[in-house]
Amino acid sequence: METNMETEAFINEIASRLVNYIDSKDQNERVNPALGARSLKRVLDVSVPLEGMGINGVLDDLDTFMANSVKTHRAEFMNPLWGGLSLPALAGEIIASATNNSMYTFELSPIATLIEQTVLKRMCEIVGFPDGFGTLTTGGSNGNMIGMLCAREHSIPGSTKTGFDGSKMVAFVSAESHYSVLMAANVIGIGHQNVIKVRCDENGCMRPESLREEIDFAIKEGLTPFCVVATSGTTVRGAFDPLNDLAEIAHEHDLWFHVDAAWGGTCMFSPTHRALMDGIQKADSICWDAHKMMGLPLICSTFLIKKPQVLRTLCGHANVAHYLFLDDAEYDDLGRYSLQCGRRNDALKLWLEWRVRGDAGWSKMVDQYMDHAAHLESLIGAHPSLELMSSRMWTNVCFRYAPEGTDMDLNELNGELRNRLIQEGMFMVSRSNIGDDVILRPVISNQNVTVGSIDRFVETVLRHGDEILRGLPSKN
């Protein structure tokens, strides 16, 4: 058993590694490991032994892990919809693990319950749900699923207990919605084919008139519409659906109106950009990921609902757990609002970061990210070999390398360009598609991104593109 001195020495070694990792921002070092999956499997020992190796090997294993991880805190990391590193949130993550509270009852997590309640109620105020509540979830995918489950209970009261035949139940989503809606359709029992994808306009936003047409057609075909899922911040383009118009159409037909704001929800902090989500107060539910634009460590995601009783009904299975839930904390036991039983404390890191920044800090961050995205957009628009592939509403910047006069297939050219970026390891950005076109999709959601790193990224893209055109081999 470790003594206090041994414990302190071990924690100090961990702390030293954390500091070195956080400070590792040399722009000449790789963001991602040089070796691919096959090579890593050959050179790394990740086996689980029959006999334990003891705590002495932990530090070596951690060194190996950190050396072979993607450096998501680096300014050059603009690949998914998250990135960066926050010290207050990191502290919350560490302490949440050390205290190891589970969030299903107040008795087991007293102060953590108060913190989660506070954060959820504040987020409901921002959305415009004065009497709303919610829960922290495993991510936006889970939040969309809960929203569709609530829609099912709204459409067929009691279906949570009695079940239902979902073969004719249909939900309506943007043609550019997140794939998690298909997952949710599978889980709630309607199936993929009963998710109707509604046409979008040239900016990637759902067309209200197309939604109305699809609902009318479904009814004529003998189907039962029950839910509309709008998107605030689509995965590829960062497009925002017109919530006011869509809410009006959904509620005309008494359909549940859920908004997937996992990516775009943070715009609500900014007076300048909140208009992107005008009408959000008309939603019945919303998912909003704090681990995306807000920069919290994964996972930190919320599901918010205007009428909390629907969520309590959905989670009514908890009522049989007499060994957990006691009557004296009926409205404080968070397990009554969650599909999970054991659930880690993800609210602490969000609360700490919020206490440091305040609403004003979040607003400033959003505006800065939008300014950075505008700078990147202007660099692309000004260069004859680069082509913007979509209008920009959020911090997604969709473009491709498209030099004049080339006979090369632009999809092959941009696919190879992205491969070279990954092989070189100086920048990580996503490869995506808009229609049939292969594009590059850098996203600004990392507090370490700077104007300088954006300039270097564009220079790197142009260098690789020019080398491909000249038939030069990759240098990696």
C-alpha positions in Angstrom: 0.0 0.0 0.0 1.4 3.4 -1.0 2.4 5.9 1.7 1.5 9.5 1.6 4.9 10.3 0.2 4.6 7.7 -2.5 1.2 9.0 -3.5 2.5 12.6 -3.6 5.5 11.6 -5.7 3.2 9.7 -8.2 0.8 12.5 -8.5 3.6 15.0 -9.1 5.0 12.8 -11.9 1.5 12.8 -13.5 1.3 16.6 -13.1 4.7 17.0 -14.7 3.6 15.1 -17.7 0.4 17.1 -18.0 2.3 20.4 -17.9 4.7 19.1 -20.6 1.8 18.0 -22.8 -0.1 21.3 -22.4 3.1 23.3 -23.2 3.9 21.1 -26.3 2.9 23.7 -29.0 5.9 23.6 -31.2 4.5 24.2 -34.7 7.3 22.1 -36.2 6.2 19.0 -34.3 3.5 16.6 -35.6 -0.1 17.0 -34.5 -0.9 13.3 -35.2 1.3 10.2 -34.9 3.4 9.3 -37.9 2.5 5.6 -37.8 -0.7 4.1 -39.1 -2.8 1.4 -37.4 -0.8 -1.6 -38.7 2.5 -0.1 -37.7 1.3 1.0 -34.3 0.0 -2.5 -33.6 3.4 -3.9 -34.5 5.6 -1.6 -32.4 3.4 -0.9 -29.4 2.7 -3.3 -26.5 -0.8 -2.7 -25.4 -1.5 -6.3 -24.2 -3.3 -6.9 -20.9 -1.1 -9.3 -18.8 -2.2 -12.3 -16.8 -0.1 -11.1 -13.9 -0.2 -7.4 -13.0 3.0 -5.4 -13.7 2.5 -3.0 -10.7 2.2 0.7 -10.5 5.9 1.4 -11.5 5.0 0.8 -15.2 2.2 3.3 -15.3 4.4 6.3 -16.0 6.1 4.5 -18.9 2.7 3.5 -20.3 1.4 7.0 -20.0 4.5 8.4 -21.8 3.8 5.9 -24.6 0.1 6.9 -24.7 0.7 10.6 -24.9 3.5 10.3 -27.5 1.1 8.4 -29.8 -2.0 10.5 -29.3 -3.4 13.2 -31.5 -2.5 16.6 -30.0 -6.1 18.0 -29.9 -5.0 21.1 -28.0 -2.7 22.4 -30.7 -3.6 25.4 -32.8 -3.1 23.2 -35.9 -6.0 20.9 -34.9 -9.1 22.0 -36.8 -10.5 18.6 -37.7 -13.7 17.8 -35.8 -16.1 20.1 -34.0 -14.1 20.2 -30.9 -10.6 20.9 -29.7 -8.4 23.0 -27.4 -7.8 22.5 -23.7 -9.2 24.5 -20.7 -7.3 24.4 -17.4 -10.4 25.0 -15.2 -12.3 22.3 -17.0 -9.3 20.0 -16.8 -9.3 20.5 -13.0 -13.0 19.7 -12.9 -12.4 16.5 -14.9 -9.6 15.4 -12.5 -11.6 16.1 -9.3 -14.7 14.5 -10.7 -12.8 11.3 -11.3 -11.1 11.5 -7.9 -14.3 12.0 -6.0 -16.1 9.4 -8.2 -19.7 10.6 -7.4 -22.6 9.0 -9.4 -25.3 11.4 -10.4 -28.4 9.3 -9.9 -29.3 10.5 -6.4 -28.8 13.6 -4.3 -27.7 11.4 -1.4 -24.6 10.2 -3.3 -23.8 13.5 -5.0 -25.1 16.4 -3.0 -23.1 19.4 -4.2 -22.7 17.9 -7.6 -26.5 17.7 -7.9 -26.8 21.4 -7.0 -24.2 22.3 -9.6 -25.9 20.2 -12.3 -29.3 21.7 -11.5 -27.8 25.2 -11.6 -26.1 24.7 -15.0 -29.2 23.0 -16.6 -31.5 25.7 -15.4 -29.2 28.5 -16.6 -29.0 26.9 -20.0 -32.8 26.6 -20.1 -33.0 30.3 -19.4 -30.7 31.1 -22.3 -32.7 28.9 -24.6 -36.0 30.4 -23.4 -37.5 27.5 -21.4 -38.3 29.4 -18.1 -39.8 26.2 -16.5 -37.5 23.8 -18.3 -35.0 21.3 -17.1 -33.0 18.4 -18.6 -30.1 16.1 -18.1 -26.5 15.6 -19.1 -26.0 12.9 -21.7 -23.3 11.0 -23.4 -23.4 13.4 -26.4 -25.5 15.0 -29.1 -26.4 11.6 -30.6 -27.9 10.5 -27.2 -29.6 13.9 -26.9 -31.3 13.5 -30.3 -32.4 10.0 -29.3 -34.0 11.3 -26.1 -35.7 14.1 -28.0 -37.2 11.6 -30.3 -38.3 9.4 -27.4 -40.0 12.4 -25.9 -41.7 13.0 -29.2 -42.9 9.4 -29.2 -44.4 9.8 -25.7 -46.0 13.1 -26.7 -47.6 11.5 -29.8 -48.7 8.3 -28.1 -49.0 8.9 -24.4 -48.2 5.8 -22.4 -46.1 4.3 -25.2 -43.1 4.3 -22.8 -44.9 1.6 -20.8 -47.2 -0.1 -23.3 -45.0 -0.1 -26.4 -46.1 0.9 -29.9 -46.1 -0.1 -33.5 -43.6 2.2 -35.2 -44.0 0.9 -38.7 -46.0 4.0 -39.8 -44.5 6.6 -37.5 -42.4 9.1 -39.4 -39.9 11.9 -38.4 -38.8 14.7 -40.6 -35.1 15.9 -40.6 -32.9 18.1 -42.8 -31.3 16.4 -45.7 -28.0 17.6 -44.1 -28.8 16.4 -40.5 -26.4 14.4 -38.4 -26.4 10.7 -38.9 -27.4 10.1 -35.2 -31.0 10.7 -36.2 -30.9 7.4 -38.1 -29.4 5.7 -35.0 -32.2 7.2 -32.9 -34.8 5.9 -35.4 -33.4 2.5 -34.9 -33.4 2.6 -31.1 -36.9 4.1 -30.7 -38.4 1.6 -33.0 -39.4 3.4 -36.2 -36.6 2.3 -38.4 -34.4 4.2 -40.8 -36.9 4.2 -43.7 -39.3 6.2 -41.6 -36.9 9.2 -41.3 -37.9 11.5 -44.1 -35.1 13.8 -45.3 -36.4 17.3 -46.2 -34.8 19.2 -49.0 -32.4 22.1 -48.2 -31.7 25.4 -49.9 -28.4 26.3 -51.5 -27.0 27.2 -48.1 -27.8 23.8 -46.5 -30.8 25.0 -44.5 -34.1 23.0 -44.4 -36.7 24.5 -46.7 -39.9 25.2 -44.7 -42.1 24.8 -47.8 -40.5 21.4 -48.4 -41.2 20.3 -44.8 -44.9 21.3 -45.3 -45.1 19.3 -48.5 -43.5 16.2 -46.9 -45.8 16.3 -44.0 -48.9 16.6 -46.2 -47.7 13.8 -48.5 -46.9 11.5 -45.5 -50.4 12.0 -44.1 -52.0 11.2 -47.5 -49.9 8.0 -47.6 -51.4 6.9 -44.3 -48.3 7.6 -42.2 -48.3 9.2 -38.8 -45.9 12.2 -38.5 -44.8 12.7 -34.9 -41.5 14.7 -34.9 -39.6 17.4 -36.7 -35.8 17.6 -36.0 -34.2 20.8 -37.0 -30.5 21.5 -37.0 -28.6 24.5 -35.6 -25.1 24.1 -37.0 -24.9 21.2 -39.4 -21.8 19.0 -39.3 -20.3 19.9 -42.7 -21.5 23.4 -43.6 -22.4 24.7 -40.2 -25.9 25.7 -41.5 -28.7 26.8 -39.3 -32.3 25.8 -40.1 -35.0 28.6 -39.9 -36.5 27.7 -36.5 -39.4 30.1 -36.4 -40.9 28.8 -39.6 -40.2 25.1 -38.9 -41.7 25.4 -35.4 -44.9 27.0 -36.7 -45.3 24.1 -39.2 -44.5 21.4 -36.7 -46.9 22.8 -34.1 -49.7 23.2 -36.7 -49.7 19.4 -36.9 -49.1 18.9 -33.1 -45.6 17.5 -33.9 -42.8 17.5 -31.4 -40.2 20.0 -32.4 -36.6 19.0 -31.4 -33.5 21.1 -32.3 -30.1 19.5 -32.7 -27.9 22.4 -31.5 -25.1 20.1 -30.4 -22.7 22.2 -32.6 -24.4 25.6 -32.9 -26.0 26.1 -29.5 -23.1 28.3 -28.2 -24.1 31.1 -30.6 -26.8 32.0 -28.1 -24.2 33.6 -25.8 -23.3 36.2 -28.5 -25.6 39.2 -29.0 -24.1 39.5 -32.4 -24.7 35.9 -33.6 -27.7 34.7 -31.5 -30.0 35.5 -34.4 -28.8 32.3 -36.0 -31.2 30.5 -33.6 -34.1 32.9 -33.6 -37.2 30.9 -32.6 -35.4 28.4 -30.4 -37.8 29.2 -27.5 -40.5 27.6 -29.6 -38.7 24.2 -29.5 -40.0 21.4 -27.3 -36.5 20.1 -26.7 -32.9 20.7 -27.7 -29.5 19.0 -27.4 -26.4 21.3 -26.9 -22.9 20.0 -26.5 -20.6 22.0 -24.2 -17.7 19.8 -25.4 -17.9 21.3 -28.8 -17.7 25.1 -29.3 -17.5 25.7 -25.5 -14.2 23.7 -25.4 -15.0 21.4 -22.5 -13.3 18.0 -22.4 -15.3 15.1 -23.8 -18.0 14.3 -22.7 -20.1 17.3 -21.7 -23.4 17.3 -23.4 -26.9 18.5 -22.4 -30.5 17.7 -23.3 -33.0 20.4 -22.4 -36.7 20.2 -22.4 -39.5 22.8 -22.1 -41.8 20.5 -20.2 -39.8 18.4 -17.7 -42.7 16.1 -16.9 -42.4 14.5 -20.3 -38.8 13.6 -19.5 -39.8 12.3 -16.0 -42.5 10.1 -17.7 -40.0 8.8 -20.2 -37.6 7.9 -17.3 -40.4 6.5 -15.1 -38.6 3.1 -15.0 -36.6 4.6 -12.2 -39.6 4.6 -9.9 -39.2 0.8 -9.2 -35.7 1.4 -7.9 -36.7 1.6 -4.2 -33.1 0.8 -3.2 -32.0 4.1 -4.9 -34.7 6.7 -4.9 -36.3 7.9 -1.7 -39.3 10.1 -1.4 -37.6 12.9 0.5 -35.5 13.8 -2.6 -38.0 13.1 -5.3 -37.3 16.3 -7.3 -33.6 16.4 -6.5 -32.6 12.9 -7.6 -31.3 13.5 -11.1 -31.7 9.8 -12.0 -35.4 10.5 -12.4 -34.6 12.6 -15.5 -32.0 10.3 -17.1 -32.0 7.0 -19.0 -28.8 6.2 -17.3 -28.4 4.9 -13.8 -24.7 5.2 -13.0 -23.6 8.5 -14.5 -20.3 10.4 -13.9 -20.2 14.0 -12.8 -19.8 16.0 -16.1 -21.3 19.2 -14.7 -18.4 20.1 -12.5 -16.0 21.0 -15.3 -18.7 23.0 -17.1 -19.6 24.9 -13.9 -15.9 25.7 -13.1 -15.3 27.0 -16.7 -18.5 29.0 -16.5 -17.5 30.5 -13.2 -14.2 31.6 -14.7 -15.6 33.0 -18.0 -19.1 34.1 -17.2 -21.6 34.6 -20.0 -19.5 37.5 -21.2 -16.5 35.3 -21.7 -18.4 32.8 -23.7 -19.8 35.7 -25.9 -16.3 37.0 -26.5 -15.1 33.5 -27.4 -17.9 33.0 -30.0 -17.2 36.4 -31.6 -13.4 35.7 -31.8 -14.0 32.3 -33.4 -16.3 33.9 -36.0 -13.7 36.5 -36.7 -11.1 33.8 -37.2 -13.4 31.9 -39.5 -14.0 35.2 -41.5 -10.3 35.6 -41.8 -9.9 32.1 -43.2 -12.8 32.7 -45.6 -11.2 35.9 -46.8 -7.9 34.2 -47.5 -9.6 31.5 -49.6 -11.8 34.0 -51.4 -8.7 36.1 -52.4 -6.6 33.2 -53.8 -7.2 32.1 -57.4 -6.4 28.5 -56.7 -8.8 28.1 -53.8 -12.6 27.9 -54.1 -15.2 28.3 -51.3 -17.7 25.5 -51.7 -20.5 26.9 -49.5 -21.7 30.0 -47.9 -20.5 30.3 -44.3 -23.0 30.8 -41.4 -20.8 29.4 -38.5 -17.1 28.6 -38.1 -17.1 25.7 -40.6 -15.2 26.9 -43.7 -15.8 24.6 -46.7 -13.3 24.9 -49.6 -11.2 23.0 -52.1 -8.0 23.5 -54.0 -9.2 24.2 -57.6 -6.4 25.8 -59.7 -7.4 27.3 -63.1 -6.6 25.3 -66.2 -5.9 21.9 -64.6 -7.1 18.7 -66.2 -6.9 16.7 -63.0 -10.1 15.4 -61.4 -10.7 17.9 -58.5 -12.0 15.2 -56.2 -8.9 13.1 -56.7 -6.7 16.2 -56.3 -8.3 17.3 -53.0 -8.4 13.7 -51.7 -4.7 13.4 -52.3 -4.1 16.8 -50.8 -5.8 15.9 -47.6 -3.9 12.6 -47.5 -0.6 14.6 -47.7 -1.7 16.9 -44.9 -2.3 13.9 -42.7 1.0 12.2 -43.7 2.9 15.4 -43.0 1.2 15.8 -39.6 1.5 19.6 -39.4 -2.3 20.2 -39.6 -5.4 18.2 -39.1 -8.6 19.2 -40.9 -11.6 17.1 -42.0 -12.3 15.8 -45.5 -16.0 16.0 -46.3 -18.4 16.0 -49.2 -20.9 18.6 -50.4 -23.0 16.8 -53.0 -20.5 14.9 -55.1 -17.6 17.3 -54.4 -14.7 16.4 -52.1 -13.8 19.3 -49.9 -11.6 20.3 -47.0 -13.5 21.5 -43.9 -11.4 23.2 -41.3 -13.5 24.2 -38.2 -12.6 27.0 -35.7 -13.5 25.6 -32.2 -10.2 25.6 -30.5 -9.1 28.5 -28.3 -5.4 28.0 -29.4 -6.1 28.8 -33.0 -4.7 32.1 -34.1 -4.6 34.3 -37.2 -1.0 33.2 -37.6 -1.8 29.4 -37.5 -4.6 30.0 -40.0 -2.2 31.8 -42.4 0.2 28.9 -42.1 -2.6 26.4 -42.8 -3.5 28.1 -46.1 0.2 28.3 -47.1 0.5 24.6 -46.4 -2.6 23.7 -48.5 -1.2 25.7 -51.4 2.2 24.1 -51.1 0.8 20.6 -51.2 -1.6 21.4 -54.0 1.2 22.9 -56.1 3.4 19.9 -55.5 0.7 17.5 -56.6 0.1 19.5 -59.8 3.8 19.4 -60.6 3.8 15.7 -60.1 6.2 15.8 -57.1 6.0 12.9 -54.7 5.0 13.3 -51.1 8.0 14.1 -48.9 6.7 11.8 -46.1 
